[in-house]
Amino acid sequence: MRAVIESDIRADIGGDAQRIEAMRTRWSRATFTHVLLPIWVTA
């Protein structure tokens, strides 16, 4: 996950070279949501 966050930061900054001195990430209650899809029944 760290590599993904770091590449997102580099893409956001742009330019030829970046120096990332600190990354502070905070996770807050990672959850997921159920997706309700219609179910088609044929007889």
C-alpha positions in Angstrom: 0.0 0.0 0.0 2.9 2.3 0.7 4.1 2.1 -2.9 0.7 3.0 -4.2 0.4 6.0 -2.0 3.9 7.1 -2.9 3.3 6.8 -6.6 0.0 8.8 -6.2 1.9 11.6 -4.4 4.6 11.7 -7.1 2.0 11.8 -9.9 0.1 14.6 -8.0 3.3 16.7 -7.6 4.5 16.2 -11.1 7.9 17.4 -12.5 11.1 15.5 -13.3 12.2 14.7 -9.7 10.6 14.8 -6.3 11.9 14.4 -2.8 9.2 13.1 -0.5 10.5 13.9 3.0 7.5 12.6 5.0 4.3 10.7 4.4 1.6 10.6 7.1 -1.4 8.4 6.4 -4.3 7.9 8.7 -6.7 4.9 8.4 -10.1 5.4 9.8 -12.3 2.4 10.0 -11.8 0.8 6.7 -15.1 -0.9 5.8 -16.9 -2.1 2.7 -20.4 -1.7 1.4 -22.6 -4.4 0.0 -23.8 -3.8 -3.5 -27.4 -4.9 -4.1 -28.0 -5.8 -7.7 -31.4 -6.9 -9.2 -31.7 -10.6 -9.8 -33.7 -11.5 -12.9 -35.7 -14.7 -12.7 -37.1 -16.2 -15.9 -39.6 -19.0 -15.8 
